[in-house]
Amino acid sequence: MLGKVTGILLVGTALALCGCQSRIDVRGKTIDPKVLAQLKPGVSTQMDVMRLAGSPSSTLAFDEKVWVYAAKRTETTAFFEPKVLETSLITIKFSESGMIEEIAHTDQEGHDLEPVKRATKTAMGEASWPKQIFSNFGRQRKKKD
């Protein structure tokens, strides 16, 4: 009987420890350093970048001649906050003719954007919901001629 209880406790402990194993997540897209070394400003074109590195994570909204490859690798253990292991930001700027003008590669700590917590005031202000609903009854709209 004691051996059976010990076996159940060992199996339970092993299962609990397996649940605490960390998980690695990779988000975004980056370029392999070997591929990045093949891309040369003034020599390589947009088609070369597309063929070797694939499509970018995004392009700049105001300038589609700038391609962005961004990635973040995180480690999460159980219910704890994810820990950022590595971030990568590669921007490639192209000329009007489609040649690479500039390649910028940055490895640095990433920062998550905090949403703004303020709220926009409404025309009704702080009126209660019944007042907001029933305040329009009885009003007449002026007709335009």
Buried (B, 14 or more C-beta within 10 A) or exposed (E): EEEEEEEEEEEEEEEEEEEEEEEEEEEBBBBEEEBBEBBEBEEBBBEBBEEBBEEBBEEEEEEEBBBBBBBBBBBEEEEEEBEBEBBBBBBBBBBEEEBBBEBEBEEEEBEEEEEEEEEEEEEEEEEEEEEEEEEEEEEEEEEEE
